[in-house]
Amino acid sequence: MGLAKEILQGDVRATAKLMRDVEDGLPGITEELKGSTSISVKLCSCSLG
C-alpha cells in the first residue's frame, strides 16, 4: 500500500514518516504525493481544524 493511502486510512506512523521525510527534504517524497489530491486536501483540513 502506498504512503498516501496509509495516511488517508489514519495511520499515525505513516503520517509521522511523511512529516519527517518532508522536513528532511528526502528526494522523491513530493513525487510520491503528486497526483494524490485527496491527501493534500486532507492534510490542509487537518492543519486548519
C-alpha positions as CSV (number, residue, x, y, z in Angstrom):
1,M,0.0,0.0,0.0
2,G,1.3,3.5,-0.8
3,L,2.1,6.0,1.8
4,A,-0.7,8.3,0.8
5,K,-3.3,5.6,1.2
6,E,-1.9,4.7,4.6
7,I,-2.2,8.3,5.7
8,L,-5.7,8.6,4.4
9,Q,-6.7,5.5,6.4
10,G,-5.5,7.2,9.6
11,D,-2.1,5.5,10.0
12,V,-0.3,7.8,12.5
13,R,3.1,6.2,11.9
14,A,2.8,6.8,8.1
15,T,1.8,10.4,8.8
16,A,4.8,10.9,11.1
17,K,7.1,9.4,8.4
18,L,5.7,11.7,5.8
19,M,6.4,14.7,8.0
20,R,10.0,13.6,8.7
21,D,10.6,12.9,5.1
22,V,9.3,16.3,4.0
23,E,11.3,18.1,6.8
24,D,14.5,16.2,5.8
25,G,14.0,17.1,2.1
26,L,14.0,13.4,1.1
27,P,14.3,13.1,-2.6
28,G,11.2,11.7,-4.3
29,I,8.8,12.4,-1.5
30,T,6.9,15.2,-3.4
31,E,6.8,13.0,-6.5
32,E,5.2,10.2,-4.4
33,L,2.5,12.6,-3.3
34,K,1.9,14.3,-6.6
35,G,-1.3,13.3,-8.2
36,S,-2.8,12.5,-4.8
37,T,-5.1,15.5,-4.5
38,S,-7.1,13.9,-1.7
39,I,-4.2,13.7,0.6
40,S,-3.4,17.4,0.0
41,V,-7.0,18.3,0.9
42,K,-7.0,16.1,3.9
43,L,-3.7,17.4,5.2
44,C,-4.9,21.0,4.7
45,S,-8.2,20.4,6.5
46,C,-6.3,18.8,9.4
47,S,-4.0,21.7,9.9
48,L,-6.9,24.1,9.8
49,G,-9.1,22.3,12.3
